[in-house]
Amino acid sequence: MVKLLSALLLLGCVSNAFAQLTFTDATVRLLPPGLKQTAGYITIHNSADVAATVKLANSNISDTVEFHTTMMHGDMLHMMQVTELTIPANGKLELQPGGYHLMFINLADNWFKQKQVWLEFVDSNNNKHKVAAQLSKMDGAGHDHNQHKHHH
């Protein structure tokens, strides 16, 4: 039994070695009360020698957190949901306005009064990463997510 437990613990350490992720600069866009969705931005760093995948996100301020990307179709910006985010080996993925970003769907009624927003990311090895995010009024650099067409 001890050998089996040791083997399982070792296996857990090995799988964690492939997903060496750190999360920085987490920000959630502060919008006026009454809106039911907002965007979030973060930089995900991968210090492993292989690409890593983040497959799920949750928060304490919304029912759902989705991964989206912004694309030009003709002369219009469109947002498209993506099922996962890939972070290159020894690299980073920056979620920012006009590119990949988080969408917080069905926001809690008092979300904008939270002192701290908590995010939880789940990678492809089912490792959970809890991250604190700041609420921030974005100036001009952001774009209005309520004006985009969503493709799911």
C-alpha positions in Angstrom: 0.0 0.0 0.0 2.8 2.4 0.8 4.5 1.7 -2.6 1.2 2.4 -4.4 0.7 5.7 -2.4 4.3 6.7 -3.1 3.9 6.0 -6.8 0.7 8.0 -7.0 2.4 10.9 -5.2 5.3 10.8 -7.6 3.0 10.7 -10.6 1.3 13.8 -9.2 4.6 15.6 -9.0 5.6 14.6 -12.5 2.3 15.8 -14.0 2.6 19.1 -12.1 6.1 19.6 -13.6 4.6 20.0 -17.0 2.3 22.8 -16.0 4.5 25.4 -14.3 2.1 28.3 -14.7 2.1 31.7 -12.9 -0.5 34.4 -13.3 0.2 38.2 -13.2 -1.6 41.5 -13.7 -5.1 40.1 -13.3 -7.6 42.9 -13.8 -11.4 42.9 -14.2 -13.0 45.8 -16.0 -15.2 47.8 -13.7 -18.4 48.9 -15.5 -21.5 50.7 -14.2 -24.0 48.7 -12.0 -26.7 46.8 -13.9 -24.6 45.3 -16.6 -24.5 41.5 -16.6 -21.1 41.0 -18.2 -17.6 42.4 -18.2 -14.1 41.6 -19.4 -11.0 40.5 -17.6 -7.3 40.5 -18.5 -4.3 38.6 -17.2 -0.9 37.4 -18.2 -0.2 33.7 -17.9 3.4 32.6 -17.8 4.6 29.1 -18.5 8.1 28.2 -17.3 7.9 24.5 -18.5 9.7 23.2 -21.6 6.3 22.1 -23.1 3.2 24.1 -24.0 0.5 24.3 -21.3 -3.2 24.5 -21.7 -5.8 26.3 -19.5 -9.2 24.7 -20.0 -11.5 26.3 -17.4 -11.9 29.4 -15.4 -14.3 30.4 -12.5 -14.8 33.5 -10.4 -16.6 34.7 -7.3 -18.4 37.5 -9.2 -20.1 35.6 -12.1 -21.9 32.4 -12.9 -19.6 31.8 -15.9 -16.1 32.8 -17.1 -15.4 32.2 -20.8 -12.3 32.6 -22.9 -12.8 34.9 -25.9 -10.7 36.3 -28.7 -11.4 39.4 -30.8 -11.1 39.2 -34.6 -11.8 41.5 -37.5 -14.4 40.3 -40.0 -14.5 42.9 -42.7 -14.7 46.2 -41.0 -16.3 44.9 -37.8 -14.8 43.5 -34.6 -16.3 40.2 -33.5 -15.7 38.2 -30.3 -15.5 34.4 -30.5 -15.5 32.1 -27.6 -12.5 29.6 -27.5 -12.6 26.4 -25.5 -9.0 26.7 -24.1 -5.9 28.8 -23.9 -2.5 27.5 -24.9 0.5 29.0 -23.3 3.8 28.4 -25.2 6.7 26.5 -23.7 8.9 29.0 -21.7 6.6 31.8 -22.8 3.5 33.7 -21.9 0.0 34.5 -23.1 -1.3 38.1 -22.5 -5.0 38.4 -22.3 -5.7 42.1 -23.1 -8.2 44.3 -24.9 -8.4 43.6 -28.6 -7.1 40.0 -28.3 -7.6 37.1 -26.0 -9.6 38.0 -22.9 -11.9 36.7 -20.2 -15.6 37.3 -20.3 -17.5 37.2 -17.0 -21.1 36.2 -17.8 -24.2 36.8 -15.6 -22.4 39.0 -13.0 -23.6 38.9 -9.4 -25.8 41.9 -8.5 -23.1 43.3 -6.1 -20.0 42.3 -8.1 -18.7 45.8 -8.4 -18.6 46.2 -4.6 -16.2 43.3 -4.0 -13.0 44.2 -2.3 -11.3 41.3 -4.1 -12.1 39.3 -7.2 -11.0 35.7 -7.1 -10.3 33.7 -10.2 -9.6 30.0 -10.4 -8.0 28.5 -13.5 -7.8 24.8 -14.2 -5.1 23.5 -16.5 -5.1 20.3 -18.7 -3.6 18.3 -15.8 -6.5 19.4 -13.6 -4.2 21.6 -11.4 -6.1 24.5 -9.9 -4.6 28.0 -9.8 -6.3 30.6 -7.6 -5.6 34.2 -8.6 -6.6 37.6 -7.0 -7.7 40.2 -9.5 -8.1 44.0 -9.2 -11.2 45.8 -10.3 -10.2 48.6 -12.6 -11.8 51.3 -14.7 -10.3 51.0 -18.1 -9.5 54.2 -20.0 -10.0 54.2 -23.7 -7.7 51.1 -24.2 -10.6 48.8 -23.5 -13.5 48.2 -25.8 -17.3 47.9 -25.2 -18.1 44.2 -25.0 -21.8 45.0 -25.1 -21.5 46.2 -28.7 -19.9 43.1 -30.1 -21.6 40.1 -31.8 -20.8 36.9 -29.9 -20.2 33.7 -31.7 -20.5 30.5 -29.6 
